[in-house]
Amino acid sequence: MFIDKVDIFLTAGRGGDGCISFRREKYVPYGGPNGGNGGKGGDIYFEGDPHKTTLLDLSYRPKFNAEDGCKGLPSDKFGKYGKDLIIKIPLGTLVFKNGELFADIKIAQERVLVVKGGKGGRGNASFKTGRHTAPRIAEKGQPGETAEINLELRLIADVGFVGFPNAGKSTLLSKISAARPKIADYPFTTLSPNLGVVDYKGKNFVAADIPGIIEGAHEGKGLGLEFLRHIRRTKVLLHIVDVSGFDDKDPYTSYKIINNELKKYSKYILKKQVIVVLNKIDLPSVDKHIKKFKKNLKNKKLFEISAATGLGIDALLKEIVRMLSKAIAFNPQEELEVIPVKKYIYEPEFKITVDENGVFVVTGSKVQTLTEMTKFNEDDSLRRYQNILKKMGLEIELERKGAESGDSVRIGEFEFIFLRQTF
C-alpha cells in the first residue's frame, strides 16, 4: 500500500531525577552530599532512507517515545542517558512540526533532530556550597519536548509521466524498467504512483508514473490532487497522449486539458522541460488524429511510440537522457520548499493572566521548567524554589495584578495558594 501522508506525535525522553545521598562511612572524614545527576532523556531524529518508498509503516504507529534518562545514584554516579530514537523515512519527505515546515529530507542518511530530550536533574552534590554544606536539594528530570508531526512524501524522480487515464503510462514504465505496475484497459487502474529505474546505454534515471489526473484534478476530482505533488520534484515531464482519444475527446483537446490542470495546480510546473509523446500509434485509424495533433502543435517536437509493441521507444529514451543532461545545468525558477528562518524574539521571563475562575495563571518557559524540575517533598528544594521565584519578581507582579492571600496560582500542571507577606 502506498501511503504518502501521515500524522504522528513525538515525545522525547524525560531526564532522570537527581539523587539525594550523603557519604556516611566509619573512619572516613569529610563526608557529605554525594548524590549524582540524572541522565539526559533520549532525542528523536528523522533519517533519510533510500530503501523506503512509502510512509506505510509509520501509519500503523501514531505515537513515538524516546527512552527516559536514568536516575542519579549515590557516590556521585550519574544516571545513564536515554537512548536516542531514530525514525527512518523516505527521501523527499517534508517534515511539518506543529504546523510549520521544519525539514526537507532529500539526502540518504541525512539526520535531523526533531525533539530534544529533557535535561537530567541535578543531585544534591551539585548544590553543596561553603555556606550550605549538607543540602537536601535535588531536581527532577526535565520533561522531553513533544511535537505534532505531519509528514508529506514527494517522490524524488528524474522523469514524471503525466496524462489521462489509459494513456499508456504504466505500460511504458513496465517496458523501459523492471517495474511491474498493474495494467488493464479501464480508467484508474493505477491507484498510486509507481517508480522504475531505467537503464539506457549505461545512463540511469528514475521514472514515476503519476496516476489519476483528469479534468478538475486541481480541485480534488479523481486522484489527481493526492498525487500531483509528486511531479513537483521531477526534472523532466513526459506528457503521454492517447492518439486514439480518451472519453470521446480529441487527443489535442485531452493534451490541452492536462496542461491546464498542471498550470492551475502550480504555475511553475509547466516551466519544466516537457516531452510530448503520442502513444498507441499501432492502433488502426489513428493517422488522422496524429496529423491534426501535429497541425495544432507545429513548434513542438513530438515522439510517436507504441508502448505495447516497443515501436519508437529507443528514440524517446535517447531524448529523455539528452533532456536530463540539460536539466542538471538548467535551473528554471522553481517552486521550492523554503524553510522559514527562525526569529528569536525577546519575551519576559513570565506572564501572568487571570482565567475565568479567578485563577492567576503564570506562563513562561523558565518558570514552568523550574516548577517541573522541583521536588516539592523536600523542604530545601521548596525553599530554593520560592527564593528563585521571589528574585525573578513573581511575587511583586502577582500583587500588582491584584492577587490576595488565599488566591490560587497555577504554573504548568501545579496549583499553589498565594500567601501575601505582611512583614
C-alpha positions in Angstrom: 0.0 0.0 0.0 1.3 3.5 -0.9 0.9 6.0 1.9 2.3 9.5 1.2 0.8 11.5 4.1 0.9 10.6 7.8 0.4 12.4 11.1 2.4 11.3 14.2 3.1 12.5 17.7 6.6 12.5 19.2 7.7 12.7 22.8 11.4 12.9 23.6 12.7 11.2 26.8 12.5 12.7 30.2 15.6 13.4 32.1 16.4 11.2 35.1 15.9 12.6 38.6 18.9 13.8 40.6 19.8 11.8 43.7 19.9 13.0 47.4 22.6 11.0 49.1 25.2 11.5 51.9 28.5 9.7 52.4 28.5 8.1 55.8 31.4 5.8 56.3 33.1 5.0 59.5 36.6 6.4 59.9 36.3 8.3 56.6 36.5 12.1 57.2 34.9 14.8 55.1 31.7 13.0 54.3 28.8 14.9 52.8 26.5 15.1 49.9 27.3 12.7 47.0 24.1 12.4 45.1 24.7 12.1 41.3 22.9 13.9 38.5 20.2 12.2 36.4 20.9 11.1 32.8 19.6 13.2 29.8 16.5 11.9 28.1 16.8 10.5 24.5 16.3 12.7 21.5 14.2 11.8 18.4 15.7 12.1 14.9 14.4 11.6 11.4 16.8 10.0 8.9 16.5 9.7 5.2 16.4 6.1 4.0 16.8 5.4 0.2 15.3 2.0 0.6 11.9 3.3 1.8 9.3 4.5 -0.8 6.2 4.9 1.4 5.2 6.1 4.9 3.1 3.0 5.4 5.0 1.6 8.5 4.5 5.0 10.3 0.8 5.0 9.7 0.4 1.9 12.0 2.2 3.7 14.9 1.0 7.2 15.5 3.0 7.8 18.7 6.7 7.6 19.3 8.6 7.9 22.6 12.3 8.1 23.2 13.9 6.4 26.2 14.0 8.3 29.5 17.2 9.1 31.3 18.1 7.0 34.4 18.1 8.4 38.0 21.4 9.6 39.5 23.0 7.3 42.1 24.9 7.8 45.3 28.7 8.1 45.3 28.5 10.8 42.6 27.3 8.4 40.0 25.5 10.0 37.0 22.4 8.3 35.6 22.6 6.7 32.2 21.5 8.7 29.2 18.3 7.7 27.5 18.8 6.1 24.1 18.0 8.3 21.1 15.2 7.2 18.8 16.0 7.3 15.0 12.9 7.2 12.7 13.7 6.3 9.1 11.7 8.0 6.4 11.8 8.0 2.6 13.8 10.6 0.7 11.7 13.5 -0.5 9.7 13.7 2.8 8.7 17.1 4.1 8.5 17.4 7.9 6.0 19.8 9.3 6.4 20.4 13.1 3.4 21.9 14.9 2.0 23.1 11.6 5.2 24.7 10.2 7.7 23.4 7.7 10.6 22.1 9.7 12.8 20.0 7.4 13.0 18.6 3.9 14.8 15.2 3.8 16.4 14.8 0.4 19.8 13.1 1.1 20.4 9.5 2.2 21.5 9.2 5.8 20.6 12.9 6.4 19.6 13.1 10.0 17.5 15.9 11.6 16.9 16.4 15.3 13.2 17.0 15.7 12.6 16.9 19.5 15.2 17.1 22.3 15.3 15.0 25.4 15.0 16.7 28.8 18.0 17.5 30.9 18.8 15.3 33.8 18.0 16.7 37.3 21.0 17.7 39.4 21.8 15.7 42.6 22.5 17.2 46.0 26.3 17.1 45.4 25.8 19.9 42.8 24.2 22.2 45.4 26.9 22.0 48.0 28.5 25.4 48.9 30.7 26.7 51.6 27.7 28.0 53.5 25.4 25.1 52.7 27.5 22.0 53.2 24.7 19.5 53.6 21.9 20.4 51.1 18.8 18.2 50.8 18.2 19.6 47.3 17.8 17.6 44.1 16.0 18.3 40.9 13.5 16.1 39.0 14.4 15.4 35.4 13.2 17.9 32.8 10.4 16.6 30.6 11.3 15.9 27.0 9.9 18.0 24.1 6.7 17.0 22.4 5.6 17.8 18.9 2.8 17.0 16.5 4.4 16.0 13.2 2.9 15.9 9.7 4.9 14.0 7.1 4.3 14.5 3.4 6.2 12.4 0.9 7.0 13.9 -2.5 8.7 11.3 -4.7 12.1 12.2 -6.0 12.2 11.1 -9.6 14.0 12.4 -12.7 11.1 11.9 -15.1 7.4 12.1 -14.3 4.7 10.5 -16.6 1.5 12.6 -16.9 -1.6 12.1 -19.0 -5.2 11.0 -18.9 -6.0 7.6 -17.5 -5.4 4.8 -20.0 -2.9 6.9 -21.9 -0.4 4.0 -21.5 1.8 5.4 -18.8 2.1 2.2 -16.8 2.6 0.1 -20.0 5.5 2.4 -20.9 7.0 2.2 -17.4 6.9 -1.6 -17.5 8.5 -1.6 -20.9 11.5 0.5 -20.1 12.2 -0.6 -16.5 11.8 -3.5 -14.1 8.7 -2.0 -12.5 5.6 -4.2 -12.8 2.6 -1.9 -12.3 -1.0 -3.2 -12.7 -2.1 -2.8 -16.3 -5.7 -3.0 -17.5 -8.0 -1.4 -20.1 -10.1 0.6 -17.7 -9.5 4.1 -16.2 -7.9 4.4 -12.8 -6.1 1.0 -13.0 -3.2 2.7 -11.3 -4.2 3.9 -7.9 -0.8 5.1 -6.6 2.5 6.4 -8.1 4.9 3.7 -9.5 8.6 4.1 -9.6 11.0 2.4 -12.0 14.8 2.7 -12.6 15.6 2.9 -16.3 19.0 1.9 -17.7 19.6 3.2 -21.2 23.1 2.6 -22.7 24.7 3.0 -19.3 22.7 6.0 -18.3 20.3 5.5 -15.4 17.3 7.6 -14.4 14.2 7.2 -12.2 10.8 7.4 -13.8 7.5 7.9 -11.9 4.0 7.1 -13.3 1.7 9.7 -11.8 -1.9 8.4 -11.8 -5.4 10.0 -11.6 -5.1 13.3 -13.5 -8.4 14.2 -15.1 -10.2 17.5 -15.7 -10.7 19.2 -12.4 -7.9 17.3 -10.7 -6.5 20.5 -9.1 -9.9 20.9 -7.3 -9.7 17.3 -6.0 -11.5 15.4 -8.7 -10.3 11.9 -9.5 -7.0 11.0 -7.7 -5.0 14.0 -9.1 -4.9 16.3 -6.1 -3.5 13.4 -4.0 -0.6 12.7 -6.4 0.0 16.0 -8.3 2.5 16.9 -5.6 4.8 14.1 -6.8 5.6 15.8 -10.1 6.9 18.9 -8.4 10.4 17.5 -8.0 10.8 15.9 -11.4 13.3 17.4 -13.8 11.5 16.4 -17.0 7.8 15.7 -17.6 6.7 13.1 -20.2 3.2 14.1 -21.4 1.7 10.9 -22.8 -1.3 11.3 -25.1 -3.5 8.5 -26.3 -3.8 9.3 -30.0 -6.9 7.1 -30.3 -8.7 9.5 -28.0 -9.9 9.3 -24.4 -13.5 9.5 -23.2 -14.7 10.6 -26.7 -12.2 13.5 -26.6 -10.0 14.6 -29.4 -6.3 13.9 -28.5 -5.3 17.5 -28.8 -8.2 18.5 -26.5 -7.0 15.9 -24.0 -3.5 17.4 -24.2 -4.8 20.9 -23.5 -6.9 19.8 -20.6 -4.0 18.1 -18.8 -1.8 21.2 -19.5 -4.5 23.4 -18.0 -4.7 21.2 -14.9 -1.0 21.3 -14.3 -0.9 25.1 -14.7 -3.8 25.6 -12.3 -2.1 23.3 -9.7 1.2 25.2 -10.0 2.4 27.9 -12.4 5.9 26.6 -12.1 5.3 23.0 -13.3 4.9 23.9 -17.0 8.3 25.7 -16.8 9.9 22.3 -16.5 11.2 20.6 -19.7 8.3 18.7 -21.3 8.4 15.9 -23.9 5.1 15.2 -25.7 4.6 11.6 -26.6 1.9 10.3 -28.9 1.2 6.7 -27.8 -0.8 3.8 -29.3 0.2 4.6 -32.9 -0.1 0.8 -33.7 -3.9 1.1 -33.4 -5.9 1.4 -36.7 -7.4 4.8 -37.8 -5.1 7.0 -35.7 -3.3 8.7 -38.6 -6.0 11.4 -38.9 -5.6 12.2 -35.2 -1.8 12.4 -35.5 -2.0 14.8 -38.4 -4.5 17.0 -36.6 -2.3 17.0 -33.4 0.8 17.9 -35.4 -1.1 20.7 -37.1 -2.1 22.2 -33.8 1.3 21.8 -32.2 3.7 22.8 -35.0 6.5 24.2 -33.0 6.8 21.2 -30.6 8.9 18.2 -31.2 6.7 15.1 -30.9 7.6 11.5 -30.3 5.3 8.8 -31.8 5.5 5.4 -30.0 3.7 2.2 -29.2 4.3 1.3 -25.6 2.7 -2.1 -26.2 5.0 -3.1 -29.1 8.1 -1.0 -28.3 7.9 1.0 -31.5 9.7 4.3 -31.2 10.8 3.8 -27.6 14.5 3.8 -28.3 14.4 7.3 -29.8 12.3 8.5 -26.9 14.8 7.2 -24.3 17.6 8.9 -26.2 15.8 12.2 -26.0 15.0 11.7 -22.3 18.7 11.2 -21.5 19.6 14.3 -23.5 17.0 16.4 -21.8 18.1 15.2 -18.3 21.7 16.2 -19.1 20.3 19.7 -19.9 18.1 19.7 -16.9 21.0 19.3 -14.5 22.6 22.5 -15.7 19.3 24.3 -16.4 17.9 26.0 -13.3 14.4 27.4 -14.0 12.5 29.4 -11.5 11.1 26.5 -9.4 8.6 26.3 -6.6 11.0 25.3 -3.9 10.1 24.4 -0.3 11.6 27.2 1.8 12.2 26.5 5.5 11.3 29.7 7.3 14.1 31.5 9.1 13.7 31.3 12.9 13.4 34.6 14.6 14.3 35.0 18.2 12.0 37.5 19.9 12.8 38.7 23.4 10.0 37.8 25.9 9.7 38.4 29.6 10.6 35.6 31.9 7.0 35.1 32.8 3.5 36.4 32.0 0.5 36.4 34.4 -3.1 36.1 33.2 -6.3 35.6 35.1 -8.7 32.9 33.9 -12.5 32.8 34.1 -12.3 31.1 37.5 -10.2 33.8 39.0 -7.0 31.7 39.0 -3.8 33.5 38.3 -2.0 31.6 35.5 1.7 32.0 35.2 3.4 31.1 31.9 7.0 31.2 30.7 9.5 28.5 29.8 11.9 29.4 32.6 9.2 29.4 35.4 7.5 26.3 34.0 10.7 24.3 33.7 11.8 25.3 37.2 8.4 24.1 38.5 8.5 20.8 36.7 12.0 20.0 38.0 11.5 20.9 41.6 11.0 18.2 44.3 8.3 19.7 46.5 8.5 17.0 49.1 12.0 18.2 50.2 12.0 21.4 52.3 15.3 22.6 51.0 14.1 22.2 47.4 10.9 24.0 48.1 12.7 26.9 49.9 15.1 27.2 46.9 12.1 27.3 44.5 10.4 30.1 46.5 13.6 32.1 46.6 14.2 31.9 42.9 10.6 33.0 42.1 11.0 35.9 44.5 14.2 37.1 42.9 12.5 36.9 39.5 9.9 39.3 40.8 6.9 37.0 40.5 5.6 37.7 44.0 5.6 41.5 43.4 4.0 41.1 39.9 1.2 38.9 41.4 0.4 41.6 44.0 0.4 44.2 41.2 -2.1 42.1 39.3 -4.3 42.1 42.4 -3.5 38.7 44.0 -4.6 38.4 47.6 -3.7 35.8 50.2 -5.7 32.6 49.6 -5.9 33.1 45.8 -4.9 30.2 43.5 -1.8 30.4 41.3 -1.3 27.9 38.5 2.1 27.2 37.0 2.1 24.4 34.4 0.3 21.4 36.0 0.8 22.7 39.6 -1.6 24.9 41.5 -0.5 26.8 44.6 -2.1 29.1 47.2 -0.7 32.6 47.3 0.3 33.9 50.7 1.0 37.6 50.8 3.8 38.5 53.2 2.9 41.3 55.6 6.4 42.0 57.0 
